[in-house]
Amino acid sequence: MMLLLLLGLFILTLIFFFVLNFHQIRQGRFVFQWRSFILPFSLSLALLIVDLFLKVAFHYALIIFVFVAASCYLLLHLLAKRSKPER
């Protein structure tokens, strides 16, 4: 799991690096500096963190949805049984 996160971080950093520096690379004016990786790394790390939070939030929302749906079903089932006239 951690290896996949690091691989994703590396790939996203490269993508953001090339997108943000494409114009300078294409014109041949790009001078490599380690500072040029600060913004792409920050963007990719933020994207990965937001992605993780969204995945966790989706799973919790799904669990809560199933719990609420089952509770409503059982409650309505009990109310329907109770409201039937006895013979």
ZAKE-910434 format. One record per residue (C-alpha): residue number from 1; residue in three letters; x, y, z. Coordinates in nm, 3 decimals, padded with zeros to 5 digits, always signed. Layout:
residues N
resi NUM resn ALA px X py Y pz Z
...
end
This chain:
residues 87
resi 1 resn MET px +00.000 py +00.000 pz +00.000
resi 2 resn MET px +00.274 py +00.243 pz +00.096
resi 3 resn LEU px +00.473 py +00.153 pz -00.216
resi 4 resn LEU px +00.173 py +00.235 pz -00.434
resi 5 resn LEU px +00.131 py +00.571 pz -00.262
resi 6 resn LEU px +00.497 py +00.654 pz -00.317
resi 7 resn LEU px +00.476 py +00.543 pz -00.680
resi 8 resn GLY px +00.165 py +00.757 pz -00.730
resi 9 resn LEU px +00.338 py +01.050 pz -00.563
resi 10 resn PHE px +00.639 py +01.010 pz -00.793
resi 11 resn ILE px +00.427 py +00.983 pz -01.108
resi 12 resn LEU px +00.207 py +01.278 pz -01.018
resi 13 resn THR px +00.512 py +01.488 pz -00.933
resi 14 resn LEU px +00.660 py +01.415 pz -01.276
resi 15 resn ILE px +00.332 py +01.494 pz -01.450
resi 16 resn PHE px +00.292 py +01.825 pz -01.266
resi 17 resn PHE px +00.661 py +01.903 pz -01.327
resi 18 resn PHE px +00.627 py +01.857 pz -01.702
resi 19 resn VAL px +00.297 py +02.043 pz -01.719
resi 20 resn LEU px +00.426 py +02.342 pz -01.523
resi 21 resn ASN px +00.761 py +02.360 pz -01.706
resi 22 resn PHE px +00.652 py +02.248 pz -02.054
resi 23 resn HIS px +00.691 py +02.589 pz -02.214
resi 24 resn GLN px +01.047 py +02.638 pz -02.089
resi 25 resn ILE px +01.148 py +02.279 pz -02.172
resi 26 resn ARG px +01.009 py +02.309 pz -02.525
resi 27 resn GLN px +01.195 py +02.633 pz -02.593
resi 28 resn GLY px +01.516 py +02.495 pz -02.446
resi 29 resn ARG px +01.535 py +02.760 pz -02.175
resi 30 resn PHE px +01.483 py +02.524 pz -01.884
resi 31 resn VAL px +01.764 py +02.512 pz -01.628
resi 32 resn PHE px +01.726 py +02.226 pz -01.382
resi 33 resn GLN px +01.708 py +02.327 pz -01.017
resi 34 resn TRP px +01.578 py +02.131 pz -00.722
resi 35 resn ARG px +01.348 py +02.424 pz -00.643
resi 36 resn SER px +01.155 py +02.349 pz -00.961
resi 37 resn PHE px +01.017 py +02.035 pz -00.791
resi 38 resn ILE px +00.867 py +02.217 pz -00.491
resi 39 resn LEU px +00.536 py +02.318 pz -00.651
resi 40 resn PRO px +00.480 py +01.990 pz -00.843
resi 41 resn PHE px +00.558 py +01.786 pz -00.531
resi 42 resn SER px +00.326 py +01.999 pz -00.319
resi 43 resn LEU px +00.043 py +01.966 pz -00.569
resi 44 resn SER px +00.083 py +01.590 pz -00.602
resi 45 resn LEU px +00.101 py +01.539 pz -00.225
resi 46 resn ALA px -00.212 py +01.749 pz -00.175
resi 47 resn LEU px -00.391 py +01.553 pz -00.447
resi 48 resn LEU px -00.298 py +01.220 pz -00.288
resi 49 resn ILE px -00.411 py +01.334 pz +00.057
resi 50 resn VAL px -00.744 py +01.460 pz -00.076
resi 51 resn ASP px -00.788 py +01.135 pz -00.268
resi 52 resn LEU px -00.727 py +00.931 pz +00.047
resi 53 resn PHE px -00.974 py +01.140 pz +00.247
resi 54 resn LEU px -01.237 py +01.101 pz -00.026
resi 55 resn LYS px -01.191 py +00.724 pz -00.034
resi 56 resn VAL px -01.222 py +00.700 pz +00.344
resi 57 resn ALA px -01.524 py +00.931 pz +00.347
resi 58 resn PHE px -01.691 py +00.726 pz +00.073
resi 59 resn HIS px -01.641 py +00.401 pz +00.263
resi 60 resn TYR px -01.774 py +00.548 pz +00.587
resi 61 resn ALA px -02.069 py +00.698 pz +00.400
resi 62 resn LEU px -02.143 py +00.360 pz +00.244
resi 63 resn ILE px -02.131 py +00.186 pz +00.583
resi 64 resn ILE px -02.358 py +00.451 pz +00.737
resi 65 resn PHE px -02.598 py +00.421 pz +00.442
resi 66 resn VAL px -02.625 py +00.043 pz +00.484
resi 67 resn PHE px -02.676 py +00.078 pz +00.860
resi 68 resn VAL px -02.948 py +00.344 pz +00.822
resi 69 resn ALA px -03.122 py +00.152 pz +00.544
resi 70 resn ALA px -03.124 py -00.170 pz +00.749
resi 71 resn SER px -03.249 py +00.015 pz +01.058
resi 72 resn CYS px -03.531 py +00.181 pz +00.862
resi 73 resn TYR px -03.628 py -00.148 pz +00.704
resi 74 resn LEU px -03.644 py -00.326 pz +01.040
resi 75 resn LEU px -03.836 py -00.039 pz +01.201
resi 76 resn LEU px -04.090 py -00.023 pz +00.919
resi 77 resn HIS px -04.122 py -00.401 pz +00.922
resi 78 resn LEU px -04.196 py -00.396 pz +01.296
resi 79 resn LEU px -04.448 py -00.113 pz +01.254
resi 80 resn ALA px -04.621 py -00.298 pz +00.971
resi 81 resn LYS px -04.644 py -00.614 pz +01.184
resi 82 resn ARG px -04.780 py -00.419 pz +01.479
resi 83 resn SER px -05.046 py -00.234 pz +01.278
resi 84 resn LYS px -05.196 py -00.552 pz +01.125
resi 85 resn PRO px -05.529 py -00.641 pz +01.283
resi 86 resn GLU px -05.514 py -00.967 pz +01.474
resi 87 resn ARG px -05.766 py -01.236 pz +01.383
end
